[in-house]
C-alpha cells in the first residue's frame, strides 16, 4: 500500500548534464512528483529555499559549487536541514560517497543507473522519513523487534542476548532501515566518537552482531568501500 508515496511530494534535481536531467525530470514527473530542476549547486540552493521540496536528487560532480558543498550548506541551514538528499555519484568514487553520507546525505545512486532504480530509492527514503516514529518504544523490521525501554531484542519473539554495544549498533541501524552508515558514523553513533574505536573494531562488532541474529543477521549488509546497512 505505498501507492500514495508520491502524493503531494516535491523533488529538486540538481544535475548539470542536460540529457540526464531531462530523462529524470520526465520519469519523476510521470511518477506523480512535482519536479523542480537546477543545473548548478548555486541555483539548486536558491530553488531549495524557494520551493522547499521534500527531497533533493543531487549530483556530486557539478561545475562551481560541488554537490558535497551543497550538501554541507543544506545540513547547516536550520530551514533546509530536514530535506532528504540522494546523491548521484560516479562509479569508483567511494571516498566521495563516504564523505557525502557523513555530511548527512540519506542515500546515493551510482551512475549509470536506470530511472526505475532512482524512483525506488526516492520512495524508500521518503517512506523512511514517514516511518521513523517508534511504535510503543519498539522498532520492528520483519521478524526482528528492538524494545528500547526493556533493552531487549527478539527474533520471532525469542529474546537474543546482545552486549550493550551490539544493542546500540542494531538500534542505530534499525532506526533507519535501508540507510547506509559509514564506519565513522557508527563510531559516533555507538561509541560517542570514542577515538580508540577503530574501523576494524566496528567490523568485528558487526560480525558478532550478525552471528547473534542468526538468519536475520543477513539483513546487515556490507556496502563495499562505504559501510553497513540494515536491509528493509
Ligand atoms: Ca555532473
Boltz pocket constraint, residues with backbone or C-beta under 6 A from the ligand:
constraints:
  - pocket:
      binder: B
      contacts: [[A, 15], [A, 16], [A, 17], [A, 59], [A, 60], [A, 61], [A, 62]]
      max_distance: 6.0
